[in-house]
């Protein structure tokens, strides 16, 4: 093997950035990838550690194929096919011719069969690789060569092209290491694929170019397609000519950092003031070249040697400043002059405000100052290239506050969202507004905005279900010097009423002469419009309104429209100005007594029985509605009192235990089942 050739190739690679996976602390396992093409399937594999890779080169690999599905239906039992049982690298003698015609073949040959794998010379990344273990070097560069050339991967026993595939079938490819388990235990690998999985290679993503003085910085997003492309071809066209590949070998990246880079960077040397076009193509792990990227076009420009530097500022008035700057006199011949630029912010867009300042000038006055001004002085080169100074802040003294905000208005919707708007202030240095809110008009308002609000509309939210039916707002304008205006007029907003009033309650009731007297306590809610009394007889299906009382009026009511002996229920509720009703008060129920007296008991008579020493009372009653008789008695001048209650149907009563020479007065009345009474019947008996 030509050792000098191998060293040259490796040094060329060190001039690029290569990428290979870190394999430390991994268990030996066969890693398999595959790619479907229109009529074939390409398979690649490798053991994932340096030690297992070297042993795999000695013992080889077995490749099996299992047909899993056909015509989109899973087979009851997979169909097994052993494609090969001894995939190994070609013998050492065959690699010499391969190494003479292929750089990647030379790398693989040296990794497989070279006596040593130590590269002399180089610096930076090369020296890091040189210090690494030889076994790791062989493994890393062997994988790189296989990645760059699929034909070399096949010759190294790490790849296969299966052409005996059918478009209506899908397969499981299994790769098994032939290393004896007694020597090293390895895990098999596999991949599931079919021709139906074929997809065209994608275009490289986010390809951009930055044209500088004598160089072009190209970059693209390689992380997004890292599983598709492992290297790229960079092509360049000069002055609209034919695109030509910039390097003899594809451009790849090695990353010794644990953190993976998102973008790949490529730097190309160019001639200034000449147009260049660039494009790239990706190369897959199977040697396929993908479609070209978008084209970036540009040209390099000579950078001015000197940069101006703003030196002093002399504020002459609220509107004028004088600026001075430094710029080497020897640079005057390289520029056409200067331009003064201004911006509202340090990082904002700087716009030219003074043009065509002579190249010999070092001082300029500007008389259109605003509250805050950032300036840059720009040197204009003869090739229209420019160099900007660092910015300088100029702020004239400002103690004048903004005008008092006007036109504040708003509304509150049913969910409590408040929409405020007002007339925008016209001051150029206005920073924004501070918004304040209060629950009471005379209380101290709380600030809603942490920093000045830049718009002239504002959205707030309030609790609709609260004891406060109103909410208050006012705003203050603030300029960029934090001068504050007078507060705006207070805006009073009425919250939508979704809270019903509190319920009134009955305090007492009584029935006098057949009239129902009701007394209640009104609802405590302030927005009550009226109170409503409803009545329902026992046989009525619905409540009926019998009385309406305005707010805080008539806390009593007399219901005369009732019938004796009937059962009634009463309730009361309050209704506010928005039509919301309180819950009805707990009802009261009552019976209207019958107050009309019926005819007195007939034939009420009393006689003295001297033999028995009693007074015998008798009467007549044929009314079947009588439930009992009430007998009252008075002795001499004493008042009468209830003496006996006698059952219905009783017609006689014998009164004993009497006192001689006494006058007894007897009163009787009938009590009926409906609660009514008869008139009294009275007699007097001397004993």
C-alpha positions in Angstrom: 0.0 0.0 0.0 1.3 3.5 -0.9 1.7 5.0 2.6 2.5 8.4 1.1 -0.8 8.5 -0.8 -2.7 7.6 2.4 -1.0 10.4 4.3 -1.9 12.9 1.6 -5.5 11.8 1.5 -5.9 12.0 5.3 -4.3 15.5 5.4 -6.8 16.6 2.7 -9.6 15.3 5.0 -8.2 17.2 7.9 -8.5 20.3 5.9 -12.3 19.7 6.0 -14.6 18.9 8.9 -15.6 15.3 9.2 -18.4 13.8 11.2 -18.3 10.4 12.9 -20.3 9.1 15.8 -18.8 8.8 19.2 -18.9 5.1 20.1 -17.6 5.1 23.7 -19.5 3.0 26.3 -21.7 1.4 23.7 -22.7 -2.3 23.5 -21.6 -4.1 20.3 -24.6 -4.0 18.0 -25.1 -4.2 14.2 -26.5 -0.9 12.9 -28.4 -1.2 9.6 -29.8 1.4 7.2 -31.5 1.0 3.8 -32.7 3.0 0.9 -35.4 2.0 -1.6 -34.9 2.9 -5.2 -37.4 2.4 -8.1 -36.2 -1.2 -8.8 -33.9 -2.2 -6.0 -33.1 -1.8 -2.3 -29.7 -0.7 -1.0 -28.6 -2.0 2.4 -25.6 -0.9 4.6 -24.5 -2.1 8.0 -21.6 -1.9 10.5 -20.8 -3.0 14.0 -20.9 0.1 16.2 -17.6 -0.2 18.2 -14.0 -0.3 17.1 -13.3 -3.7 18.6 -16.5 -5.4 17.3 -15.9 -3.8 13.8 -12.4 -5.3 13.6 -13.7 -8.7 14.6 -16.6 -8.4 12.2 -14.1 -7.8 9.4 -12.4 -11.1 10.3 -15.6 -13.3 10.8 -18.0 -11.5 8.4 -21.8 -11.0 8.5 -24.9 -13.0 7.5 -27.7 -11.2 5.6 -31.2 -12.6 5.8 -34.4 -11.3 4.1 -37.9 -12.0 5.4 -40.9 -11.2 3.2 -43.4 -9.7 5.6 -46.3 -8.5 3.4 -47.5 -8.8 -0.1 -50.2 -6.7 -1.8 -50.4 -4.7 1.4 -51.5 -7.8 3.4 -49.3 -9.3 6.1 -48.3 -12.9 5.4 -49.4 -15.6 7.9 -45.7 -16.7 8.1 -42.7 -14.6 6.9 -40.8 -16.1 3.9 -37.1 -16.4 4.8 -34.3 -16.0 2.3 -30.6 -16.2 3.2 -28.9 -13.7 0.9 -25.4 -14.4 2.1 -23.5 -15.8 5.1 -20.0 -14.6 4.6 -20.0 -10.8 3.9 -16.3 -9.8 4.4 -13.8 -7.3 3.1 -12.0 -8.2 -0.1 -8.6 -9.8 0.3 -5.7 -7.3 0.9 -4.1 -7.9 -2.5 -7.2 -6.6 -4.3 -7.2 -3.3 -2.4 -4.0 -2.0 -4.0 -5.6 -1.4 -7.4 -8.7 0.0 -5.7 -6.5 2.4 -3.6 -4.8 3.7 -6.8 -8.1 4.7 -8.4 -10.2 5.8 -5.4 -9.3 8.1 -2.5 -12.0 6.5 -0.3 -10.7 3.1 -1.4 -7.3 4.1 -0.2 -8.6 5.2 3.1 -10.6 1.9 3.6 -7.6 -0.2 2.6 -5.4 1.6 5.1 -8.1 1.2 7.8 -8.4 -2.5 7.0 -4.9 -3.7 6.2 -2.4 -0.9 7.0 0.4 -1.9 9.4 0.0 1.4 11.3 -2.6 4.2 11.3 -0.6 7.1 12.7 -0.5 10.2 10.6 2.6 12.5 10.9 2.3 16.3 10.6 -0.8 18.4 10.7 -2.2 20.6 13.4 -5.5 21.4 15.1 -7.9 18.6 14.5 -5.2 16.5 12.8 -3.1 16.5 16.0 -6.2 15.5 18.0 -6.8 12.5 15.7 -3.1 11.6 15.9 -3.2 11.4 19.6 -6.3 9.1 19.6 -6.0 5.3 19.7 -5.1 3.6 16.5 -8.1 1.3 16.7 -10.4 4.3 17.0 -8.7 5.9 14.0 -9.2 2.9 11.8 -12.8 2.5 12.8 -13.6 6.2 12.2 -12.0 6.6 8.9 -13.3 3.2 7.7 -16.8 4.4 8.4 -16.1 7.7 6.7 -14.9 5.9 3.5 -18.0 3.7 3.5 -20.2 6.8 4.0 -18.6 8.5 1.0 -18.6 5.6 -1.5 -21.2 2.9 -1.4 -19.1 0.7 -3.8 -16.3 0.8 -1.3 -18.8 -0.1 1.5 -19.7 -3.2 -0.6 -16.1 -4.2 -1.1 -15.5 -3.9 2.6 -18.4 -6.3 3.3 -20.6 -3.6 4.7 -23.2 -3.2 1.9 -25.4 -5.0 -0.6 -27.8 -4.2 -3.5 -30.9 -6.4 -3.5 -32.3 -6.5 -7.1 -34.6 -9.5 -6.5 -37.3 -7.4 -5.0 -40.9 -6.9 -6.0 -42.9 -3.6 -5.9 -45.9 -5.3 -4.1 -43.8 -6.7 -1.2 -42.1 -5.4 1.9 -39.2 -7.0 3.6 -37.3 -7.2 6.9 -33.6 -7.3 6.4 -31.7 -8.8 9.3 -27.9 -8.6 9.6 -26.2 -10.9 12.0 -22.5 -10.8 13.1 -20.6 -14.1 12.6 -18.4 -13.4 15.6 -18.6 -16.4 18.0 -20.4 -15.5 21.2 -17.6 -17.0 23.2 -15.3 -14.3 21.8 -17.7 -11.3 21.7 -21.4 -11.2 22.2 -23.1 -8.9 19.7 -26.6 -7.8 18.9 -28.1 -8.3 15.5 -29.7 -5.4 13.6 -32.5 -5.0 11.0 -34.5 -2.6 8.9 -38.1 -2.9 7.4 -38.5 -1.5 3.9 -40.0 -2.0 0.4 -39.9 -0.4 -3.0 -43.1 1.3 -2.1 -41.1 3.4 0.4 -39.1 5.0 -2.4 -38.9 8.8 -2.2 -36.8 11.2 -4.4 -33.9 12.8 -2.6 -34.7 16.2 -1.2 -33.2 19.5 -2.1 -30.7 20.9 0.5 -32.3 23.2 3.0 -31.8 26.9 3.8 -28.7 27.5 1.6 -27.4 31.1 2.0 -24.3 33.0 1.2 -22.6 36.1 2.8 -20.2 37.9 0.5 -17.3 39.6 2.3 -14.0 41.2 1.4 -12.2 38.6 -0.7 -14.3 35.7 0.7 -17.8 34.1 0.5 -19.2 32.5 3.7 -21.7 29.7 2.6 -23.9 27.9 5.1 -26.8 25.5 5.1 -29.0 23.5 7.5 -27.3 20.1 7.5 -29.0 18.9 10.7 -32.4 18.7 9.2 -31.2 16.2 6.5 -28.5 14.5 8.5 -30.1 11.1 8.0 -30.2 11.6 4.3 -26.9 13.3 3.3 -23.5 12.7 4.8 -21.5 15.1 2.5 -22.1 17.8 0.0 -20.7 18.9 -3.4 -20.1 22.7 -3.5 -20.3 24.2 -7.0 -19.4 27.7 -8.1 -20.0 29.8 -11.3 -18.0 32.9 -12.2 -19.7 35.8 -14.1 -22.6 33.6 -15.1 -20.5 30.7 -16.5 -20.7 27.0 -16.0 -20.9 25.6 -12.5 -17.8 23.7 -11.4 -17.1 21.6 -8.3 -14.8 23.5 -5.9 -13.1 20.4 -4.3 -12.0 17.1 -5.6 -13.8 15.3 -2.8 -17.3 16.0 -1.3 -17.4 18.3 1.7 -18.3 16.6 5.0 -18.0 17.6 8.7 -16.3 16.0 11.7 -17.6 17.2 15.0 -15.5 16.4 18.0 -18.0 18.3 20.2 -20.8 16.5 21.9 -23.2 19.2 20.8 -24.4 18.8 17.3 -24.1 21.7 14.9 -27.3 22.8 13.1 -25.5 24.4 10.2 -22.5 23.5 8.0 -20.1 26.4 7.1 -18.0 26.6 4.0 -15.6 29.5 3.2 -14.4 30.2 -0.4 -11.8 32.8 -1.5 -13.0 35.2 -4.2 -11.9 38.3 -6.1 -13.7 41.5 -5.1 -16.1 43.2 -7.5 -16.7 40.0 -9.5 -20.0 38.2 -9.6 -20.2 34.6 -8.3 -23.0 32.0 -8.1 -23.0 29.0 -5.7 -25.1 25.9 -5.3 -24.8 22.6 -3.5 -25.8 19.0 -3.9 -26.2 16.4 -1.2 -24.6 12.9 -1.3 -26.4 10.1 0.5 -24.8 7.2 2.4 -25.4 5.1 -0.7 -23.5 7.4 -3.1 -26.6 9.0 -4.6 -26.3 12.6 -5.6 -29.4 14.7 -4.7 -31.0 17.7 -6.6 -29.2 21.1 -6.5 -30.1 23.7 -4.0 -31.2 27.2 -4.7 -28.5 29.5 -6.2 -27.0 32.3 -4.2 -25.4 35.2 -6.1 -23.2 38.1 -5.0 -19.8 39.7 -5.2 -17.1 40.7 -2.7 -16.4 44.3 -1.8 -13.3 45.8 -0.4 -13.8 47.0 3.1 -12.7 50.5 4.0 -9.5 50.5 6.0 -10.6 53.2 8.5 -13.8 53.6 10.6 -15.1 57.0 11.7 -15.6 57.6 15.5 -18.1 60.0 16.9 -16.2 62.1 19.4 -18.3 64.9 21.1 -21.8 66.4 21.2 -22.6 70.0 21.9 -26.3 70.5 22.6 -27.0 74.1 21.6 -30.8 74.1 22.1 -33.8 71.9 22.4 -33.6 71.3 18.6 -29.9 71.6 17.6 -26.7 69.7 18.3 -23.2 70.0 17.0 -21.3 66.6 16.5 -17.6 66.0 15.9 -15.8 62.8 14.9 -12.4 61.4 14.2 -11.2 59.9 10.9 -7.6 59.5 9.8 -6.5 62.0 7.3 -4.8 59.3 5.2 -8.2 57.7 4.6 -9.7 60.8 2.9 -8.6 59.6 -0.5 -10.5 56.3 -0.1 -13.9 58.0 0.5 -16.2 60.4 -1.2 -17.5 61.9 2.0 -19.7 61.3 5.1 -23.4 60.8 5.8 -25.0 61.5 9.2 -27.7 58.9 10.2 -30.3 59.1 12.9 -32.6 56.6 14.7 -35.1 56.6 17.5 -33.4 53.6 19.2 -29.9 52.3 19.4 -30.7 49.1 17.4 -33.3 50.7 15.2 -33.2 51.5 11.5 -30.8 54.4 11.0 -31.9 56.8 8.3 -29.7 59.4 6.6 -30.5 62.9 7.7 -27.5 64.8 6.3 -25.9 63.8 2.9 -22.7 64.7 1.0 -20.6 65.9 4.0 -17.1 66.6 2.6 -14.4 64.0 3.2 -12.3 66.6 5.0 -15.1 67.6 7.4 -15.0 66.5 11.0 -17.9 68.5 12.4 -21.7 68.9 11.6 -24.7 70.6 13.1 -28.2 69.1 13.1 -31.2 71.3 14.0 -34.2 68.8 14.0 -33.7 67.1 17.3 -36.4 65.0 18.9 -36.6 63.9 22.4 -34.3 60.9 21.9 -31.8 60.7 19.1 -29.2 58.1 18.2 -26.6 59.2 15.6 -24.0 57.5 13.5 -21.5 59.0 11.1 -20.9 56.9 8.0 -17.8 57.0 5.7 -18.8 56.4 2.1 -16.2 54.6 0.0 -15.4 55.3 -3.6 -16.7 51.8 -4.5 -19.9 52.6 -2.5 -18.7 50.5 0.4 -19.4 52.0 3.8 -18.2 51.9 7.4 -20.4 53.1 10.3 -19.3 54.6 13.5 -20.6 53.4 16.9 -23.8 55.2 17.8 -24.1 58.3 20.1 -27.1 59.2 22.1 -28.3 62.8 22.1 -31.1 63.9 24.4 -32.0 67.6 24.8 -33.4 68.8 28.1 -37.2 68.1 28.3 -39.3 69.0 31.4 -42.6 69.7 29.6 -45.2 67.0 30.3 -47.7 65.8 27.6 -51.1 67.2 27.3 -53.9 65.8 29.5 -55.5 62.8 27.7 -59.1 63.4 26.4 -61.9 61.4 25.0 -61.7 58.5 27.4 -64.7 56.2 26.9 -65.5 52.6 27.3 -68.0 49.8 27.9 -68.3 46.7 30.0 -69.8 43.5 28.4 -71.8 40.8 30.2 -68.6 38.7 30.9 -66.8 41.6 32.6 -64.5 42.6 29.7 -63.9 46.3 29.6 -62.9 48.0 26.3 -61.4 51.5 26.8 -60.4 53.9 24.1 -59.3 57.6 24.0 -58.0 60.3 21.7 -54.3 59.7 21.0 -51.9 62.4 22.1 -49.9 64.1 19.4 -46.5 64.6 21.1 -43.6 63.1 19.2 -41.8 62.0 22.4 -44.9 60.3 23.8 -43.9 57.0 25.4 -47.4 55.8 26.3 -50.1 55.9 28.9 -50.6 54.7 32.5 -54.1 53.3 33.1 -55.7 53.4 36.5 -58.9 51.8 37.9 -61.0 52.3 41.0 -64.0 50.6 42.5 -65.2 53.9 44.2 -65.1 57.3 42.6 -63.4 59.0 45.5 -60.9 56.2 46.5 -57.2 56.1 45.4 -57.0 54.4 42.0 -54.7 51.5 41.4 -52.4 51.3 38.4 -53.1 48.5 35.9 -50.0 48.9 33.6 -46.5 48.1 34.8 -44.9 50.1 31.9 -46.4 52.8 29.7 -49.1 51.4 27.4 -48.2 52.4 23.9 -51.7 52.1 22.3 -54.7 54.3 22.7 -57.0 51.4 23.4 -56.9 49.1 26.4 -58.7 45.9 27.5 -59.4 45.1 31.2 -61.5 42.6 33.0 -63.6 43.2 36.1 -65.8 41.0 38.4 -69.4 41.4 37.4 -70.6 39.5 40.4 -69.6 41.9 43.1 -71.1 44.4 45.4 -69.9 47.4 43.3 -72.2 48.1 40.5 -69.8 50.6 38.9 -66.1 50.8 38.0 -64.0 53.9 37.4 -61.0 54.6 35.1 -58.6 57.5 34.4 -55.4 57.7 32.4 -52.1 59.6 32.4 -49.8 60.3 29.4 -46.1 59.7 29.8 -43.3 61.0 27.5 -39.9 59.4 27.0 -38.4 61.5 29.8 -41.1 60.2 32.1 -42.8 63.5 32.4 -46.4 62.8 33.3 -49.5 64.7 32.2 -52.5 65.6 34.4 -54.9 62.7 34.9 -57.8 62.5 32.5 -61.3 63.0 33.6 -62.7 60.1 35.5 -64.7 57.6 33.4 -67.6 56.0 35.2 -68.8 52.7 33.8 -71.9 50.7 35.0 -71.3 47.0 35.2 -73.9 44.8 33.6 -76.4 43.6 36.2 -76.5 39.9 36.5 -77.0 39.7 40.2 -80.7 39.4 41.3 -81.8 41.5 44.3 -82.0 40.0 47.7 -85.3 38.5 48.7 -87.8 40.4 50.9 -89.2 38.4 53.8 -92.6 38.4 55.6 -92.5 39.8 59.1 -96.0 38.9 60.3 -99.6 38.3 59.3 -103.0 38.3 60.9 -106.7 37.8 59.9 -109.1 40.5 61.2 -112.8 40.3 60.3 -112.0 38.1 57.2 -109.2 40.5 55.9 -105.6 39.2 55.6 -103.1 41.8 57.0 -99.5 41.2 55.6 -96.3 42.9 56.8 -92.8 42.4 55.3 -89.2 43.7 55.2 -88.2 45.1 51.8 -85.2 43.8 49.8 -81.9 45.4 50.8 -80.7 45.8 47.2 -80.4 49.4 46.0 -81.5 48.8 42.4 -84.9 47.4 43.4 -87.7 48.8 41.3 -90.7 47.2 43.0 -92.0 44.3 45.2 -94.6 41.9 44.1 -97.0 39.8 46.3 -98.4 36.6 44.8 -101.3 34.5 46.2 -102.4 31.0 45.4 -105.5 29.2 46.7 -105.2 25.6 47.5 -107.0 24.5 44.4 -105.2 27.0 42.1 -102.5 25.6 39.8 -100.6 28.9 39.5 -99.6 31.9 41.6 -101.5 35.1 40.9 -100.2 38.6 41.4 -102.3 40.5 43.9 -100.2 43.5 44.8 -97.3 45.6 43.4 -95.4 47.9 45.7 -92.8 50.5 44.5 -89.3 50.5 46.0 -89.3 51.1 49.8 -93.1 51.8 49.8 -96.0 50.0 51.5 -94.3 47.4 53.6 -97.8 46.1 54.5 -100.9 45.0 52.5 -104.5 44.1 53.3 -106.0 41.4 51.1 -109.8 41.8 51.3 -110.5 39.6 48.3 -110.6 36.3 50.2 -113.3 33.8 51.0 -114.2 32.5 54.4 -113.0 28.9 55.0 -110.6 28.8 52.1 -106.9 27.9 52.3 -104.4 30.5 50.9 -100.6 30.8 50.5 -98.7 34.1 50.0 -95.1 34.8 48.8 -93.3 38.0 47.8 -90.3 38.8 45.6 -88.3 41.9 44.4 -87.5 43.0 40.8 -84.7 45.4 40.0 -84.4 48.0 37.2 -82.8 45.5 34.9 -85.7 43.0 35.3 -83.8 40.6 37.5 -86.0 39.0 40.1 -85.1 37.8 43.6 -85.8 34.4 44.8 -89.4 34.2 46.2 -89.7 34.6 50.0 -90.7 31.4 51.9 -94.5 31.3 51.6 -96.9 31.7 54.4 -100.2 29.6 54.5 -103.4 30.3 56.3 -107.1 29.5 56.5 -109.7 32.3 56.4 -112.1 31.6 59.3 -115.8 31.7 58.9 -116.9 34.7 61.0 -120.7 34.7 60.2 -122.7 33.3 63.2 -125.4 30.7 62.5 -128.9 30.6 64.3 -128.8 29.9 68.1 -129.6 26.6 69.7 -133.4 26.1 70.0 -135.4 25.2 73.0 -132.7 25.9 75.5 -134.5 25.3 78.9 -133.4 24.8 82.5 -135.3 23.4 85.6 -134.4 22.6 89.3 -134.7 19.1 90.5 -134.9 19.4 94.3 -134.8 15.7 94.8 -131.5 15.2 93.1 -130.3 18.7 94.0 -129.4 19.4 90.3 -130.4 21.7 87.5 -131.5 19.9 84.4 -130.7 21.7 81.1 -132.2 20.6 77.8 -132.2 22.0 74.1 -133.0 21.0 70.6 -130.6 20.6 67.6 -131.2 18.9 64.3 -128.1 20.4 62.4 -125.8 17.5 61.3 -122.8 19.9 60.8 -122.5 20.5 64.6 -119.3 19.1 65.9 -119.8 20.0 69.6 -121.6 22.3 72.1 -119.9 24.8 74.3 -121.6 25.4 77.6 -120.7 28.5 79.6 -121.8 29.2 83.3 -121.8 32.2 85.6 -122.7 32.1 89.4 -124.4 35.2 90.7 -122.5 38.3 89.6 -119.3 36.5 88.5 -118.3 36.6 84.8 -119.2 33.5 82.7 -116.6 31.1 81.6 -116.5 27.9 79.5 -117.9 25.2 81.7 -118.3 22.1 79.5 -117.8 21.0 75.9 -120.4 18.5 75.1 -120.4 16.1 72.1 -122.6 16.5 69.1 -126.0 14.9 69.6 -126.1 15.8 73.3 -129.6 17.3 74.2 -129.5 17.2 78.0 -127.1 18.0 80.8 -127.5 17.7 84.5 -125.5 20.2 86.6 -124.7 19.1 90.1 -122.7 20.4 93.0 -124.8 23.5 93.3 -125.0 26.1 96.1 -128.4 27.0 97.7 -129.8 30.5 97.2 -127.6 31.1 94.1 -128.5 32.3 90.7 -127.0 30.3 87.8 -126.6 31.8 84.3 -126.1 29.3 81.5 -125.0 30.2 77.9 -124.7 27.6 75.1 -123.6 27.7 71.5 -123.1 25.1 68.8 -119.6 24.6 67.2 -119.6 23.4 63.6 -117.2 21.4 61.6 -116.2 24.3 59.3 -115.1 26.2 62.4 -118.0 28.5 62.7 -120.4 29.0 65.7 -124.0 29.6 66.4 -125.4 32.5 68.2 -125.5 32.3 72.0 -128.6 31.1 73.9 -128.9 32.2 77.5 -131.1 31.2 80.5 -131.0 32.0 84.3 -132.1 29.5 87.0 -132.4 30.2 90.7 -131.5 27.4 93.0 
